[in-house]
Amino acid sequence: MAFNFKPRMGSGDDGFTELFGGKRVKKTSLRVEANALIDELNALLGVIKAGERSGKNKKELSGIQSALIAVSGLIAGAQTADGVKTGTIAIEALISVRSKRLPPLKHFAIPGKNKKDALLHLARSRARLCELLAWRLKAPLPAVYLNRLSDYLFLLGA
């Protein structure tokens, strides 16, 4: 998603921030909170990607990070949902491939087999929190994408 944005330092010192289209909202707004959590999730995925050896996994994670930018944009008031729709289709394809390789689960996953596993489960749980906020915002496209992302991260860690 391309956009023209020039950050203005200190413009949020009054407890307000700007959404797409110039609308100013309180920093305690649910939209701002959701995007802060999505930003954290995106940064966490960057940590996971940085530790990846597989070029395929890095490419998948980069695509997910781009889709999260589109999700954030939609939540912030961008008028296009194309990036979220495309991201959802892409992640569903990844889930389909990965789920076919997963043997039947015999117990609940307990994070911490290794550092990567722990980080993936942390990212998965963050995606779930982001999804819950998206539903509270009545933003179904972002919520569905975040639900799929949670599933994908579970599979990636399995």
C-alpha positions in Angstrom: 0.0 0.0 0.0 1.5 3.3 -1.1 0.7 6.5 0.6 2.1 10.0 1.1 2.9 10.6 4.7 5.3 13.0 6.4 5.6 12.4 10.2 5.3 15.5 12.3 7.3 15.2 15.5 5.5 16.3 18.6 2.1 16.4 17.0 0.8 13.8 19.4 2.0 15.5 22.6 -1.6 16.7 23.2 -2.9 13.1 23.5 -4.3 13.1 20.0 -3.0 11.5 16.8 -3.9 11.6 13.2 -5.6 8.9 11.1 -5.9 8.6 7.4 -7.6 11.6 5.9 -6.3 13.9 8.6 -8.9 13.0 11.3 -7.5 13.6 14.8 -8.5 11.1 17.5 -7.6 10.5 21.1 -4.6 8.2 21.5 -6.8 6.2 23.8 -9.1 5.4 20.8 -9.7 1.7 20.1 -8.4 2.3 16.6 -5.1 3.6 17.9 -4.8 0.8 20.4 -5.5 -1.8 17.7 -2.8 -0.3 15.4 -0.3 -0.1 18.3 -0.8 -3.9 18.9 -0.6 -4.6 15.2 2.6 -2.6 15.0 4.0 -4.6 17.9 3.0 -7.9 16.2 4.7 -6.7 13.0 7.9 -5.9 14.9 7.7 -9.4 16.5 7.4 -11.0 13.1 10.5 -9.0 12.1 12.4 -10.6 15.0 11.2 -14.0 13.9 12.1 -13.3 10.3 15.5 -12.1 11.2 16.2 -15.5 12.9 15.0 -17.5 9.9 17.4 -19.5 7.8 14.8 -20.5 5.2 14.4 -18.1 2.4 10.9 -19.4 1.9 9.8 -18.7 5.4 11.4 -15.2 5.2 9.4 -14.5 2.0 6.2 -15.7 3.7 6.8 -13.5 6.7 7.6 -10.5 4.6 4.3 -11.0 2.7 2.5 -11.2 6.1 4.2 -8.0 7.3 3.0 -6.2 4.2 -0.5 -7.4 4.7 -0.4 -6.2 8.3 0.4 -2.7 7.0 -2.7 -3.0 4.9 -4.7 -4.2 7.9 -3.4 -1.2 9.9 -4.3 1.2 7.1 -7.8 -0.1 6.9 -8.3 0.2 10.7 -6.9 3.8 10.5 -9.4 4.7 7.9 -7.8 4.0 4.5 -10.5 3.5 1.9 -9.0 0.4 0.2 -9.4 -3.1 1.4 -7.5 -4.7 -1.5 -4.3 -5.4 0.4 -6.3 -7.1 3.2 -8.3 -9.2 0.8 -5.2 -10.2 -1.1 -3.3 -11.0 2.1 -6.2 -13.2 3.3 -6.2 -15.2 0.1 -2.4 -15.6 0.3 -2.4 -16.7 4.0 -5.2 -19.2 3.4 -3.1 -20.8 0.7 -0.1 -21.0 3.1 -2.4 -22.5 5.8 -3.7 -25.1 3.3 -0.2 -26.3 2.4 1.1 -26.3 5.9 -1.9 -28.0 7.5 -1.6 -31.0 5.1 1.9 -31.6 6.5 0.8 -31.5 10.1 0.3 -34.8 11.9 -2.8 -35.1 14.1 -2.3 -33.2 17.4 -2.4 -35.4 20.5 -2.0 -32.6 23.2 -2.1 -28.9 23.6 0.9 -27.0 22.4 3.0 -25.7 25.2 5.3 -22.9 23.9 9.0 -23.0 24.6 10.5 -26.0 22.8 13.1 -23.5 21.6 13.4 -19.7 21.1 11.7 -19.7 17.7 8.8 -21.8 18.9 8.3 -19.4 21.9 8.4 -16.3 19.6 5.9 -17.9 17.2 3.5 -18.6 20.0 4.0 -15.1 21.4 3.2 -13.7 17.9 0.2 -16.0 17.6 -1.2 -14.8 20.9 -0.6 -11.2 19.9 -2.4 -11.8 16.6 -5.4 -13.1 18.6 -5.5 -9.9 20.7 -5.3 -7.8 17.6 -8.2 -9.9 16.1 -10.3 -9.3 19.2 -9.8 -5.5 18.9 -10.7 -5.6 15.2 -14.0 -7.4 16.1 -14.7 -4.7 18.7 -14.1 -2.1 16.0 -16.5 -3.9 13.8 -13.8 -4.4 11.2 -14.5 -7.8 9.8 -11.8 -7.9 7.0 -8.9 -7.2 9.4 -10.4 -9.5 12.0 -10.6 -12.4 9.6 -7.1 -11.8 8.4 -5.8 -11.7 11.9 -7.6 -14.9 12.7 -6.0 -16.6 9.7 -2.6 -15.2 10.8 -3.1 -16.8 14.2 -3.7 -20.1 12.6 -0.7 -19.7 10.3 1.6 -18.9 13.2 0.4 -22.0 15.1 1.1 -24.1 12.0 4.5 -22.5 11.5 5.4 -23.4 15.1 4.0 -26.9 15.0 
